[in-house]
Amino acid sequence: MTKATTSIRRQLIFMVATVLILINAVALWSTHIYANRAAKESYDRLLYGSALQMAENITLLDSKVFIDLPVSAFETLALSTSDRAFYAIMNGQYQVLTGYKDLPNIPFPQLLLQSKEKEKFQPIYYEADYRHERVRFVALGKRLLEADNVNDVFIIVGQTLGARDVAAAEMSQMVLQFVTLFFFITLLLLLFVIWRVLQPLQAIKQAITERSPQELSPLEANVPSEIAPLLKSINYFMAQLDTTLSRLKRFTAEAAHQIRTPLAGLNSQAQNALDETDETLRQKQLQHILESSDVLSNTVNQLLNRATLTHRFQSHPFSPVSLDQLTKETCRELVVWALQQDVEMEYVGEVQATINGDEFALKQMLQNIIENAIKYSPKGGVVEVELMADSKKPAASWVLQIRDQGVGVPDQDKEHIFEYFYRSPDNFTSGTGIGLSIAKEVAEHHNARFHLKDNQPNGLIVEVIFPQHSEALL
């Protein structure tokens, strides 16, 4: 048994949870950035509003700068009760007219640049440490005009960062609570979806589990289109298994009958030989026992070959096979036996043919066909083996012909000679009735076709037609 791997449900839950965690982490990180930016912009507006109110109450009269700081400017900064505010108003010579005289890091170069190049001053924001606290400052310039007199003043307003940090933290906390709630709700919904999606697989499993081992009919289940190929493959496998088991059952019954009959004959002949007193008759009976033993041995060998081929059909992939070389090799192996039968063999093919197939199975097929042709050839007869290309058919193919000069096969028997254990009533030659059946199975496995024709003036022509690009029939 193969070791079970992690379940699909567990993998899906893990991947979904990982994706949700990553999404929520990105959301929290983005929210943290947004919250800090939003708090920063909100309180920067307060700073800028306070600086503008101070700037609006600065006037120039008789070349003197008058400052009337409004209470509203400080009330704006006082909206944040936990923070401290600092300010300074400076003239064009950077002398502090009012406010704190030690404010740090005032951006004088930028202010001076704006004073020279622009008619309207833009606020400049910056942060600095002041009196042991981090402070956010805004620097703003204003141009005072009186007759031909022009004078610039600069307003610097600062505020500690406590309130804006608290606001950003509150926003982040609120989003954290929402994201956490969203995570668990989404996870629960996805768990339900995963359970619902995997239900068809559970239904298929349940249907197979509840079946008896003998029940191999196709499964009927309403499954999604993504699972339909799996159900189709299971049904295909069960159909293949049902066909194999049916074939095995039928073959076992026929094989048992074919083996039981020769064994019974052997037993009877051996018993008669033991009881026979005439030496001549005893020798004849022993010869019959030897012949029956040969038939039984051939039958068993053919049955074993068929079992081997059945296994190979299911387990061995196809590979390129040189059909002409395999045919020549088979002819060379059988030529001595043919000469012993006083039959001549000729290989007259000249083409080179390569197909995809099982070399072992193809060789068994060739041996059975050629042996059958030699067996039914008369003394002094010739068996011709020819491999040719046939391009006249719609699909190009290789044609293997085995021609003998025997008595041939009657038309009424041609459609039956490939059946297992079939023997023509007019056939008195010993045989098992299995060889041509095995040959036909090998041919069908290679998507090839058998064709029987009468030879002239007498005999039989066995044609095996291979497509030039053959594939396995499973």
C-alpha positions, 0 to 999 in steps of 0.5 A: 500500500502507498503511504497516504499523503496530506489530505486535500482538505488540510492543504486547502485550509493551510493555503487559505489561512496562509493567504488570509494571513498575508492579505491581513498583514499587508492590510494592517501594514498599509493601514498603519502607514495610512493612519500615520499619514492621515494623523500627520496631515490632520495635525499639520493642517491645525499647525498651518491654520494656527500659523495663518491666523498669526500671520493675518494679525501681523501688520506693518505701520510706519516701518514697524511690525505690529503683532496682535496674536489672536486667541483663536490661533492658540485655541486651534492648537489647544484642541490637542490637550495632551500636546505642548505648542511653541511659536516664534515670529521673526523679522527678515533679519531672523531676529525673534520679535516674539515667542520662543527664542531657541527653536531648533533647526529653523529652515532659514535657507528655504525661507530666504529662497522663497523670499527672493524668488516667490511672491507667495510663501509656501509652508515648510514642515519639519521635525526636531527634538526640542526640550526633550520631546519630538516636535513637528514645526511649520515655518511660514513667511509673510510679506508686509507692504507699506508704500515703497517699504517691503518687509518679510516676517516668518512665523514658526509654530510647533507642536509635540507629537503625542496627540497625532501618535494617539490618533494613529494608534486608535485608527490602527487599533480599529482596523486591527479589530476589523481585520481580525473579525474579517479574518475569522469570518472569512476563514469560517466561510472558506472552511464551509466552501472547502467542505462543500467543494470536497463533498463530491469526492466524499460521495464518490468514496462513499459510493465505492466503499459501499459496493461489493467487490463483485459490483463493477458497474459504472458509478453514477454521481452528479459531480462538478465538471472538474471532478468529472474526469476523475469519475470517468477515469474510475469508471474506465478503470472499473470497466477494464477490470470487469473486462479482465475479470470476465475474460479471466473467468471465461478463459479459466473455465475453458482452460480447465476443460482443455487441460482436464480432457487430455489429462483424462485421456492420458490417465486412461491410455496409461491404465490401458498400457499397464493392462495390455499384454500385447507388446505391439499394442502397448507400444502404440498406446505409449506412442499415443500417451507421448502425443497426448503429453506433447499436446498437453505441454503445448497447451500449458505453454500457450496458456502461460504465454497468454497470461504473460502477454495479458500482464504485459498489455497492462504494464509495459509501455510501447517502444520503437520496434524494428518490425523487419528485423524482428520478423527476420529473427523469428524466421531464422529461429523457426527455419530449422524446425521447418526443415525438420517438417520438410517445409522451406521458409523464405523471407522476401520482404525488402522494406525497413519498418519501425513501429511503436510496440511491445517486442516480446508480444510481437515476437509471440504473434509472429511465432504463432502465425509462422508455426501455424503456417508450417504445421499445415504446409504439405511436405516439400511446401514453401512458407513465404514471409513478406513485409511490404508498405501499402500506401494505397489505403487512406492511412499508410500502413505496413502489411505483413503476409505469411503465405502457405501452400496447405489446404487452406481454411474454408470460408465458414471457418475463417471468422472462427479460427481466432476464437479460443480453443476453436478447432475446425471439424475437418481439421485432424492435425494436432493443436491447441486452438490457442496460438492464433487467438493469442496472435489476434490479441497481440495485433489488436493491442497494437491497433493492427488488423488481421485479414485472411485470403486464399492463396493460389492455387491453394493455401492460406494468406494471413495478413497483419496490417499495422498502421505506420504510427501505431498506438496501444489500445488499452 
